[in-house]
C-alpha cells in the first residue's frame, strides 16, 4: 500500500525539465588546420558534445578527433564510402544526437564554419531564449577572404569578411540551420534545411556563421578534387546537388582552379579598397577569442 502511494505521489509531482544539451555534428575530411579551433570555439560557445564523421581523412584530422573522443567530448565515426552522401551521413549523426546523446538542440556544422550568437553571449543563451514553438533556426553565412601571401594561420590572417557573400555560381550564400533534436529528422544536402517537423516554425536573425572556405590554395585544391570526384561517383543525388563543388571541379579539370583562387585572394591594396567601399568589413572576434582558449581537450 505504501509503495503504491509513493508511486501515485511521484506521478502527480511535476517533472523537472531536463537541462539543455547542445550537440554539434561535424562532417570532415582533411581538416587538420581548422578542426581543433572549431571544436574549442564551439565549446566556449556552449556546445556540450560533438559527433564527428570522418570521411577518409589522410592528414591528422582523425588523431585530433580521437583526442576529444578519449576526453569524453566527442563520438567518432569513420565513413569509408567515397560518394559524398552528406544527407545520409549527417542525418545519421543528427538522429544519433537525439536518440543516443540526449540532445535538446542539434547544430549540423562544417569544420570551416563558426556559429556566433547575435543577441546573447553564447549559443546556449541564444537558443534558450527561443519560444518553445521554434524548432528551426536559420543562420546566415559570411565568407572571410584569403589574404595574398600570408603565412599566418587562417584565424589571424583572415579578419576581413564580405558584407554580402555569393557562392561560386553567383547566387547568395544560402543559410545553414540548427534544429531541435528529433529522432526522425532528415538533413538536406549541405545542411541548408531539415525535414521532420510539423509545423516547422523557424527563427532567423539569432545566429550568424563566419565561413572560412579558402584558407590556402593547397587546402582548397585538395577539397575540390576529392569532393568533385566523390560527387561524380554519387548516383543517388540529383543533378543540382553540390552545384558549386561540381562547377569548381570542372575549373580544376580545365586547369583554371588556381586562376579562380587568385581572383578570390586579396592583396593589401584590394583589402583597403574593399574596406573603403564597404565591400569588406573588419571582423577580428574569432582570433581574439581563440587567443584566450587553451586549444586542447580537457
HELIX and SHEET records of a PDB file:
HELIX    1   1 UNK A    2  UNK A   12  1                                  11    
HELIX    2   2 UNK A   35  UNK A   44  1                                  10    
HELIX    3   3 UNK A   61  UNK A   70  1                                  10    
HELIX    4   4 UNK A   86  UNK A   99  1                                  14    
HELIX    5   5 UNK A  123  UNK A  128  1                                   6    
HELIX    6   6 UNK A  154  UNK A  157  1                                   4    
HELIX    7   7 UNK A  217  UNK A  233  1                                  17    
HELIX    8   8 UNK A  243  UNK A  253  1                                  11    
HELIX    9   9 UNK A  257  UNK A  264  1                                   8    
HELIX   10  10 UNK A  268  UNK A  277  1                                  10    
HELIX   11  11 UNK A  285  UNK A  292  1                                   8    
SHEET    1   A 7 UNK A  74  UNK A  78  0                                        
SHEET    2   A 7 UNK A  49  UNK A  54  1                                        
SHEET    3   A 7 UNK A  22  UNK A  28  1                                        
SHEET    4   A 7 UNK A 105  UNK A 110  1                                        
SHEET    5   A 7 UNK A 176  UNK A 180 -1                                        
SHEET    6   A 7 UNK A 136  UNK A 143 -1                                        
SHEET    7   A 7 UNK A 202  UNK A 203  1                                        
SHEET    1   B 8 UNK A  74  UNK A  78  0                                        
SHEET    2   B 8 UNK A  49  UNK A  54  1                                        
SHEET    3   B 8 UNK A  22  UNK A  28  1                                        
SHEET    4   B 8 UNK A 105  UNK A 110  1                                        
SHEET    5   B 8 UNK A 176  UNK A 180 -1                                        
SHEET    6   B 8 UNK A 136  UNK A 143 -1                                        
SHEET    7   B 8 UNK A 207  UNK A 211  1                                        
SHEET    8   B 8 UNK A 113  UNK A 117 -1                                        
SHEET    1   C 2 UNK A 160  UNK A 162  0                                        
SHEET    2   C 2 UNK A 280  UNK A 282 -1                                        
SHEET    1   D 2 UNK A 186  UNK A 187  0                                        
SHEET    2   D 2 UNK A 194  UNK A 195 -1                                        
END                                                                             
